[in-house]
Amino acid sequence: MQPSPEQSPHHAYPDHWEADVVLRDGGTARIRPITTDDADRLVSFYEQVSDESKYYRFFAPYPRLSAKDVHRFTHHDYVDRVGLAVMVGGEFIATVRYDRINEQGRPASAPADEAEVAFLVQDAHQGRGVASALLEHVAAVARERGIRRFAAEVLPANNKMIKVFRDAGYTQQRSFEDGSVHLTLDLEPTAESLAVQRAREHRAEARSVQRLLAPGSVAVIGAGRTPGGVGRTVLRNLLSAGFTGRTYAVNSAFAADQATIDGVPAHRSLGEIGEPVDLAVVAVPADRVPEAVADCGEHGVQGLVVLSAGYAEWGAEGRERQRELVRQARSYGMRIIGPNAFGIINNSEAVRLNASLAPERPASGRIGLFTQSGAIGIALLSGLYRRGAGLSTFISAGNRADISGNDFLQYWYEDPDTDVALLYLESLGNPRKFTRLARRIAAVKPVVVVKGARHSGSTPPGHAVPVSRIPDATVSALMRQAGVIRVDTVTEMVDAGLLLADQPLPAGGRVAILGNSESLGLLTYDACLAEGLRPRPPVDLTTAATPQDFRDALAEALADDGCDAVVVTAIPWVGENGEAESGDGEVLATALHAAAAAGPAKPVTVVHVEIGGLAEALAAATSTVAQQRPGQASPGRPAAAPPGPRPVGAAADPAPGAADPGAPAPESPAPRAVGRIPAYPAAERAVRALAEAVRYAQWRRQAAVPGKVPEFLDDTIDEPAAAALIDALLGPDPDPRGRPLEHDEARELLACYGITVRPTLPAPGPDEAVAAAARLGYPVALKTTAPHLRHRADLGGVRLDLDGESALRRAYGELTDLLGKPAELRPVVQSMAPRGVDTVVRAAIDPAAGAVLSFGLAGAPSELLGDTGHRLVPATDRDAAELIRSIRAAPVLFGWRGSAPVDTAALEELLLRVSRLVDDHPEVVSIALEPVVVATHGLTVLGASVRLSPPPARTDLGPRRLSNY
């Protein structure tokens, strides 16, 4: 909505202040600046506010707004006077206003940096977190306009408003003056205010998903009069699943006397139902969806599942239709799954919701599954069903125009029915937020991701995603840093999900292998080595092994303190007539279950070849479970005591009496509850799933003790000097494309952060080269700085250890004879550094993922093999250490083949300094230190390039808002 010409023509309407937000109860609202066109809305809004709330706002009875008030509250200059409104259904439900004031509390203009702020929330919407969301947004607006403090006068009885200010997390002062509470808030974001903001974001978004997954009533809009069709299919699936709420069929084509469809009430519109409807499943053609959405919004529906196709996946016209769908739904406070969705499933016995096109509700289980593709969703449901796995929830988001995987991560974080989150993603709408949320949930529950559409330009047409310059390998590294288990295929995702959902996490990578096939055992052994595990020599039970032999061998392996996990391999045994028999898989499964139940909590997997019924029997949960030992963790679940997730790698319980050598031995260990034992048709698949569990468990153990940034860095960093230099280099009117720094400029900026770059002197001719060497001191290096030859010693562009004038002149002549004229080569002279390993340190800000710190060895082999590690900025001491060790060539740094180890501590410090520089100054959009020669003691930075640019927008640090549509 644009302002009229009467409204502050010298300050354009700030449309970037508009935002959709999720409120505490899960509903949505729109925040936008108030304009001169809002007079009628403002009056209507004020009439619906109680006399008590008006009194709290104006400190006196104030039944109605005067014409002067309406003019004042709708005319703003968007700098010194700003008003924001919260809207639902096209009407105001709350407003906030600030006026810039001077030290005496009187109206002022910039550069005064304090403003008086006042809120008013409709009584019917109080308690929904409206004022808290408004405070975040008006504070961001104020900071943008140079305001650093808010002052507010609140009556002592207005506890709700006082609590809003108190709980915001900003630094504040309170005093009691003239019968009111005077509050002053410092608007500079703090760690506490950011934590409060993200906690509210989590609560609101989780609640918005819960409203969709656990509705009290569902209406299927577009349920046909005759069997068949999408709407009728969903209605049938709802009924077949035994949905515990009320179900309605809605179709404008129903006859007036149509009473029921498939036994449920049939109506021509939602208005005919006469009762609240929580969730609407929309299955009508795209051109009829707006009418259906309006009907839903006007009758208080809380959320939509839009199965209809014909949106962004159909091109430009469809993209606009999709944007309008989201705008319309959010204007009524509703969230959307879809469009072009396959549907949602909630297996909770309290809900039993199958609002999807899946013909059967999958078995109940501990896995939450999110997919952006309906086809992949069908395949995953089928695969999990065949493997005997159960789901807690299933979501197919289609074009994910609104609700995305991030929202479901928020929900699953505290969902007691979900132990493992599986996500098939074709795009990351908000990579920074995904990484943040994934790290938090991975600390308590595994997150397994398959990322489709990896290559640039192959993003599904239905998805709006930010531009990213980082390659897929970097995305994978950053996911690993956040604890996400990223796999390549949906098969691997199911394999890993089955193990993580039903088996305890391994304490380490020591693997016992046993079975009745020596060959299959050796294949498993090799697979373990390939995945970085530490297998023990396979135990061959021979083909004559009985189920009891398997049980005894498994019990022995589990009891061994040198074993962290067990892989059981099984092939059909040979009968008395010498022919192979598949045997009864149920007998072997029972034996394995019994051994696992009696032993310590360690993961067990089975590799089988054509043993009839074994996989199905292993997938079946044990029907009778003996009493669990105190503190013994059940598969995939937290220990009974103490509460909370079982510590990863916790040692198995000692046998009763073990602490007292004189105590009598127990009769037998008490068996524990055991979940499904995952079975795999190939050793490689079982071992890969186990290896992912081992790596994830190691990450969990490390995440329990967060890293830090050494305090001594603060004493050697001059942040104000760097800020002043950056401002001077960019100038008052910086080029939005940015600018690369000259060599001396880069050296000066890096020096502010304790990073010394060895100087280089230009050598446009041999005489200048000799003069430069005399100034620097021999021995020196002569190298070109032409872009196509930079750091390419293999092309002859670098000459080292030149110990005198004659050697330098000779090298200069050879260089120009070989590669071209000095003007093209741009030679420089630099003093020699101590011998060491050449490495590369880089940092860059990606528009989508944020700042990324990278490390690798210098040279073509590393570049060709993509052997580079990555971590998100800001990096901790642990991140720096792990980054160095994450590359495949890392052994070169630690004494490979008898060479002397280099000073990795100095390298870690350099990485931390680069991280701090980029984190402190977002104007530094890229840094490349190449080469960094790491010697036995210390290191030398020989080359540096830095690029500055106006800082990109940081939406992740701003107020809460839903992604643009």
Secondary structure, 3 states (H helix, E strand, C coil): CCCCCCCCCCCCCCHHHCEEEECCCCCEEEEEECCHHHHHHHHHHHHCCCHHHHHHHHCCCCCCCCHHHHHHHHCCCCCCEEEEEEEECCEEEEEEEEEEECCCCCECCCCCCEEEEEEEECHHHCCCCHHHHHHHHHHHHHHHCCCCEEEEEECCCCHHHHHHHHCCCCCEEEEEECCEEEEEEECCCCHHHHHHHHHHHHHHHHHHHHHHHCCCEEEEECCCCCCCCHHHHHHHHHHHHCCCCEEEEECCCCCCCCCEECCEEEECCHHHCCCCCCEEEECCCHHHHHHHHHHHHHCCCCEEEECCCCCHHHCHHHHHHHHHHHHHHHHCCCEEECCCCCEEEECCCCCCEEEECCCCCCCEEEEEEEECCHHHHHHHHHHHHHCCCCEEEEEECCCCCCCCHHHHHHHHHHCCCCCEEEEEECCCCCHHHHHHHHHHHHCCCCEEEEECCCCCCCCCCCCCCCCCCCCHHHHHHHHHHCCCEEECCHHHHHHHHHHHHHCCCCCCCEEEEEECCHHHHHHHHHHHHHCCCEECCCEECCCCCCHHHHHHHHHHHHHCCCCCEEEEEECCEECCCCCEECCCHHHHHHHHHHHHHHCCCCCEEEEECCCCCHHHHHHCCCCCCCCCCCCCECCCCCECCCCCCCCCCCCCCCCCCCCCCCCCCCCCCCCCCCCCCCEECCHHHHHHHHHHHHHHHHHHHHHCCCCCCCCHHHHCCCHHHHHHHHHHHHCCCCCCCCEECCHHHHHHHHHCCCCCECCEEECCCHHHHHHHHHHHCCCEEEEECCCCCCCCHHHCCEEEEECCHHHHHHHHHHHHHHHCCHHHHCEEEEECCCCCEEEEEEEEEECCCEEEEEEEECCHHHHHHCCEEEEECCCCHHHHHHHHHCCCCHHHHHCHHHCCCCCHHHHHHHHHHHHHHHHHCCCEEEEEEEEEEECCCCEEECCEEEEECCCCCCHHHCCCCCCCC
